[in-house]
Amino acid sequence: MLLDIRKGEALLAVLETGSFEAAAMRLHLTPSAVSQRVRALEEALGTPLLVRSRPCHATTAGQRLAQYLRRSRLLEEEFLAEQVSNQQAPLSLPIVVNSDTLATWLLPALRDFLLREQVLLDLTVDDQDHTYTWLEAGHVLAGVSSEPRAMRGCVAEPLGAMRYRLLATPAFAARYFPQGLNRAAARLAPLLVFNRKDALQADFLEHQLGLAPGSYPCHYVPASDAFLLAIRLGLAYGMVPEQQYGDALASGELLDLAPKQPTDVALYWHRWQVQSPKLERLSQEVLRAARQHLRPLP
């Protein structure tokens, strides 16, 4: 059977706005008309596609259909943009990345490509351990994740590893760790954590010192630049990628509290096996840039 594009757009509108009312405003329809189109699509496919909650979200079948519809829409938009007087209109690509990748190497590496190809990035930022779920739910078409396993219909290509070091100012280290990093001192020293999804620091302290999460004080600073600034201000200690702290160790501005225990986070580029030409070219640019900026995986 052929999918009715109007019904598919109604489903996407509900998923992207979270309600039939907001979807109706986007599509210039009544909520009843949007509901009828979605229900007709469910009846045609013989399965529920939406959980009608607030906000609405997709069932497993709805997620798979949304993935297909978004990819189809991207291919159609790219084709149509190239047909209008040979003028390529900007094309928006939804991608998910972790904050440290975005704050360091990704945008500078993609600058020339984005300008040349007239591509608009629709970026979602999430922890690298959680970015996979955005692709799985059909919200994005590609992304950076720490998950090595590709979902069905996708490929996961290794990008490399971001190396993190546990940093603090000399004054902070002298105050809280005069005898070096140890279990008793770490119970009292303020730790910097990106957000409540961020397990990087907690995993390190549990593995190295046997400290359970919640057994030490934490600041939560969910922005990469502000995260490093908080460390430089002596407010806390925390994990920072080597691409971000630059020469701060060499200059003595910051100290590595665990110089023999760096933490390497493996990153992978997830994308659909069948993708639009521009997304394919963007994927190649990401892989090329990663080889220059990240450590090779073992």
N, C-alpha and C positions, 0 to 999 in steps of 0.2 A: 504494500500500500504506500501511497505518497502522503507525506505529512502536509497538512494544511498550514501554510506559513503564518496565517493570521492567528490560528490557535496556538502555534508555537510562540509567537511574539507575546501573546497574552500570558502564557505560562512564564516566560522570561521576565515580563514586566512585574508579575506578582512576586517572583523570587527576588528580583532586584530591588523592589520597593518595600516588600514585606507585607503588603495588604492588597486586597481587591480594590479598595477605594483609591489608594495612591496609584495603582496600576491603571485604573480607569482615567485618572487625570492625565497620566502620561500618554495614554493611547487615544484620548478624546472620546471615550466611550462611557457608558454607565457601568457601575459595579456589577449590575445584573448581567450585562452583555459580556463582560470579562469572565464572570463566573460560568456563564453558559459555554463560552469557548473552551475554557479549561476542562469543564466537565465532559464536553463532547470529545475532547482529545483523550481523556481518561477512558471514556467508553469505547472509543475506537481502538485503543491499545489494550483494553481489558485489564487495567491496573491503576491504582491510585498513584497520582504524581505529586500531590501536595498534602502536607499536614496543615489543616486549616486552623492554625493557632495564631497568636499574636507575638512576634511576627510569624507569617507563614514560612514554612521551610519545606524542602523537597524530601520526598521519600527516596529510597535507594534507586528505584526506577526513574524518578524525577531528576535525580542528580545525573544519571547517565544521559537522559534525554537533553538536559540543559547543557551538558558538555558538547553534545552533537550540535545543538542549535547555535551555541556561541561560535563554534568553529565554522559552521556553515555561514553564519552572518559575517564573520571576518573575511572569508573567501569571497563572498558576494560584494562586500564593501570594497575590497581591494580591486576586484575586477572592474566594478563600476567606476571607481576613482580613476583608473587608467584609461577609461574610454571617453572621458569628458575633455574634448579638444586636446587630447594628449597631455593634459595637465593633471599631475598626480596630486589629488587632494590629500591632506594629512590623514593618516590611518592610525587609529588608537588600538594599542595592544595591551590587554590586561595581564600583568605579571606580578608575582609575589616574590619578595626578597626579604632577607633578614637585615636588620638595621645596620649592623657593622659592615656588611657588603655594600649597602647603599651609601654609607658615610665615608667609605674609603675608595675603592677602585672601580666600581661599576659605572657610574655616570661619566667620569673622565674617559674611560675606555670606550664608551658608546657615543660620545659626543659627535664625532665626525659622521658616524653611521646615521644617527638620528637626524642630523641636519641634511645629509645627502638624500636619505630615503623619505624624508618628510613623515617620520613616524612619531606619534604621540604616545608616551608611556602612561598607562593607567596603573600606577603602582600601589600594591598593598604591602604593608610592612608587618612582619610577624617574626617570632623567634624561629630560628632555623629548624628546630625540632617540631614545629607545628605548621610550617609552610606547605607541607605535603597535603594537608587536609583541604587547603584552598583549591588545589588542582583536583583533588578527589571529589570535591563538592561541585565542581564545574564552574567556579567563580573566576578562574584565571586560565590562561592557555599555556603558561610556562612559568617556571620559577626555580629559585635556589632553595635547596633543602639539604638537611643532614641525613635524610633517608636514602639509602643506596638502592632500595627495591623500587622498581618502576611499576605503576599500576597498569592494568590491562589497556592496551592501545597506546601506551606511552613508552618512551625510552628514558633512562637515567644515565647521563654521561658524567664521568668524574671531572670536577673542576680543579680540585686541589684542596689543600688544607690551610686554614687560617690558624696561625700560632698565637696563642694568648699567653701573657705573663701576668703574674700577680704583683701589682705595682702599688707603691705608696711614696709619699714624700719622705725625705730623710728625717724631718721633724716628727712626722707621724710614726715612723718606724722606731725612733728613739723613745717616744712616749709609750707606745703600746707593745712594741716588740724589742725591748732592750737586749733580751737574750735570744733573739731570732724568732722565727715563726714556730710556735708551739701551741699545744692544745689549751693550756690554761690561759694564755694571752689572747688566743683567738675567741675565747668565750666572752671577752670584754671589749675587744676592738670593734668599732663600727665597720661593717662590711657594706660594700656598694653592690646592689643588685639592680639589673635593668628593669625587670617587672616580675610579676608573680609566675610567669611562665619560664623565666630564666633559671635554669638549673645548673649553669656552668660553675658558678662559685660554690654552690651547695655540694655538687658532686666532688669538686676538688677537696673541700674541707672534710667531707665524709670519707673519701678515699685516703687522703694523706694523714688526717688527724683523728679520724673516727668520730667526728662531731656530727650529730644529727641535725637536720634542718630545724630551725626554730630555737636552737640552743645558743644563739649569738645575736647581737643587735644588728639591724640592717637599715640602710637608707635605700629607697626605691627611686631611681632616676631613669625614666624611660625615654632617653634621648642620647644618642652616642656622643655628640659633642659635649653636652652637659655632664654626661657620665665621666668623661675624661677630665673636664673642668673641676668636678667635685673632688677627684683624686688630687689634682694639682693644687687645690685650695686646702688640702690637708683634712678634708672632712671624713674620709674613709679610705679603705684600700679595696682593690678589685681587679678583675681580669680585663685586660685591654689588648686588642690585636696589635701585632707588630707594625702593621700598615698604618696605624693611627698614632702611636706615641712617638714615632720618628726618632730624633736624636736625644730624647729626654733622658734615656739611660746613660748614653755616652757623656752627656753634659753634667750628669749628677743631679739633675732636677728631680728625677724619680729613681727609686730603688726597686730592684726585683727581689721580692721577699722569698721566692722559691726558685733560685736560678737553675737548679738541677731538675726542676719539675715543670717544664712548660706544658701547656695543654694544646694539642692540635685537634681542631674540629674539621672533619672531612665534609666537604660540600659537593653537591651533585646538581646538575642542571636537568630538570625534568621537563619534557615537552612531548607533544603528540607525535606519533610516528608519521602521520599525514598532517601536514600543516601548510599554511599559506606561504608563498614565496618570500614575503618580507619577514615573516616569523622565522623561516628557515635561515635567512641571511642574518637576522639578529642573533639566532642561536650560535651561528658560526663566529660572530663577533664576540659573544660572551665567552665561548670556549677559548678563542685566541687570546683574549685579555686575561683570562684566568691563568693560562700558562705563564704569563709574564708576571703576575702579581701574587700568586699563591704558591705555596710549597707543594711539590709533587707528592701524591699519595704513595704509600709503600706498596 
